[in-house]
């Protein structure tokens, strides 16, 4: 405040101050506009990226909904094993029946041979 004058400001002084302040305000306004424009471009780019991420999240969620849980997998696997056990039981029984049938056929053929030999 050393340079403070006690004189009244003239209209020309006030106009000069107004022009200076208007110029500075215009400069600040331009810098702010430039920054806002730059940030708008960044926001637009981020929006596109976020949209892509959102789409991928939706796809991932749909994929997860299609996959089996561990409990569902165990249940299905156990059902598969039970089915295989039943098939093996049936196959074992068929093998046993085939062996018995083959043995019976063999005995019947021997009996038939004896009968034919006895007639001849």
C-alpha positions, 0 to 999 in steps of 0.5 A: 500500500505504499503506492496508494494515492489519495486522488480520485480516480478518473473515468479514464483510469477506471476504463483502463482498469476495466480493460485490464480486468476484462482481458484477464477475465477473458484469458482465464475464461479461455483457459477454463474452456480449454480445460473443460474441452480437454476433460470432455474428450477424456470423459467421452473416451472413458464413457466408451470404455465403461460401456464396453466393460458393462457389456463384457460384465453382462456377457460374463454374468450370462456365462456364469449363469450357464455354468454349473455350480460345484454342488450341481456338478457333484450331483450330476457326476454322482448320477452318472456314476450311479447309472454306470453302476446299474449298467455294470450290474446289468452287464454282469448279469447278462454275462452270467446268463450267457455263460449259463445259456452256453453251458446249457446249450452244450449239455443239450448238444451232448444229450442230442448226440447221445440220443442220435448215437443211441438210435443209430 
